[in-house]
Amino acid sequence: MKRLIIYLIVSVLLIACDSALDIEPETKTTYTNYFKGEKDVAALLYNINYTLFHLLVGEDFLHQIVAIEVDRIENPDYLDIKNLVPAKYNNGVSWTSYYSIIYSANVILDNAYRFTDIDVERLEYYKRQACFVKGYCYFQLARLWGDAPIVPNSTIVTAFPREKVTKVLEEAIRNAEIALELPKFEDLVDENGSKVTAKQYGSKGAAAALLAHIYAWRGGLLGDNKDWERAEKYCSMIINGEVGYYELAANPEEVCTQVMRRNSREGIFEAEYYIQDDQFFSVRPYIVFDLYLGYPIIDGELPTNQKSFEINITTVKEMYGEGDRRLNSYFFKIDSVYKNDKGETIPIKKAFLYKWRYPVYEYNMFSEKYEFKVQDVNRVIWRLADIMLLRAECRARLGAANAVDDLNVIRERAYGNRDHDYRASEGNLRYMIFKEREKELLFEGHRYNDVIRNGYWKTELTSAFTNMTEQEFNLGAQYYPVASKAFYHNDLMRQNEYWLSKGIK
């Protein structure tokens, strides 16, 4: 019940404001009168993680569509998104949810002194959790919008300008470094003293992963080797077990059946999507569920049914190559022969997504049938394979001799042997690491950021980027335009220059 009360308080506060950056001070009284003990702050943290935080993982859907691997797109709107048509980006994505969560985290930090019925160390634990949330949100703001406002606390009511992306990343780092003092995941306990089993909460390992990705992003942005060195350090802390115990799944099939489900040994940080927490199935963990998913996951779907996005068998065979076990784990029986009722062979070009296999159905009283709604899985934000390939990239950037080591470990799992270790004849090592991330993390939402971080936007994205000049790109083409809501009552707000040149004001 207490969690429900806190949820209602949060909801009223967020709905009552014109934007997350324009909150009326009188709404604070409910919070200040409510804070007492650990169960109160735990309830607020619960709602940050379960009722708000999981909404964020889909808010980069436009960028995901831009970079996603696809051979056929049915809906022309998606083609417009891939080609940066301004009408599809105007008010398409707002940063309101990020600032709502930053506000809620600031509420914990600003009111920590009010908690009297709580152990000092436990209070520090919740403050560090709040900093982890803020660090993640500012990192996402920097990747999605570049320049963005920085909100110092939950009490100042004023208009905030956009700060330079470097300053936003500094704020992300500052909070992530505080969060690094959190316990290891295996040592996390909740307000009742019970072990935390959900990897959605901040932990020492999750904070290290956040710092690794922040420094790698800044390294790609600024080209400073010091950032790559720091990113490599945090990756190594995770891989070496210094910040928690993480272990690769044994093979690609376990990646699908364990890692892509929830809370596996390989998972580092995840967004929880238990069905009981989202009874209306309003949010999807991955956008590919809406775009690709069909036969054989969904009952009643036929191989011949068209989906919004389709990827060809020849494409995925060329991507993975002979002997790569991910091909027949991530896709369903890739060499199957399909026949109709007459026994005639049906030519099927497309590959069927099989990386996620846990469909949920809901009874529809009107059709009197059970209809597919969602997959019962978490959104895995960071896992050990991601961190290992990121370390390989860092080391390749630094010219380290051991840059191939992590790449070869991931390939060994993929093929089941060491016959596919990297060889110089393959070409540029960093590009091969990028292509390995593309294969290993397929459809998990990483590719756009990997392209931008590596500077491959002219060759790995659409013709809109291929035909773009460096000058246009540097005006902010890789970022979202600022949504119109952010300009309400804020004369300090400025639009992204690239999108302003395209008519979005």
Buried (B, 14 or more C-beta within 10 A) or exposed (E): EEBEBBBEBBEEBBEEBEBBBBBEEEBBEBBEEBBEEBBBBBBBBBBBBBBBBBBBBBBBBBBBBBBBBBBEBEEEBBBBBBBBBBEBBBEBBBBBBBBBBBBBBBBBBBBBEBBEEBEEEBBBBBBBBBBBBBBBBBBBBBBBBBBBBBBEEBEEEEBBEBBEBEBBBBBBBBBBBBBBEBBBBEEBEBBEEEEBEBBBBBBBBBBBBBBBBBBBBBBBBEEEEEBBBBBBBBBBBBBEEEBBEBEBBEBBBBBBBBBBBBBBBBBBBBBBBEEEEBEEBEBBBBBBBBBBBBBBBBEEBEBEEEBBBBBBBEBBBEBBEEEBBBBBBBBBEBEEEBEEEEEEEEEBEBBBBBBBBEBEEBEEEEEEEEEBBBBBBBBBBBBBBBBBBBBBBBBBBBEBEEBBBBBBBBBBBBBBEEEBBBEEEEEEBBBBBBBBBBBBBBBBBBBBBBBBBBEBBBEBBBEBBEEBEEEBBEBBBBBBBBBBBBBEEBEEBBBBBBBBBBEBE
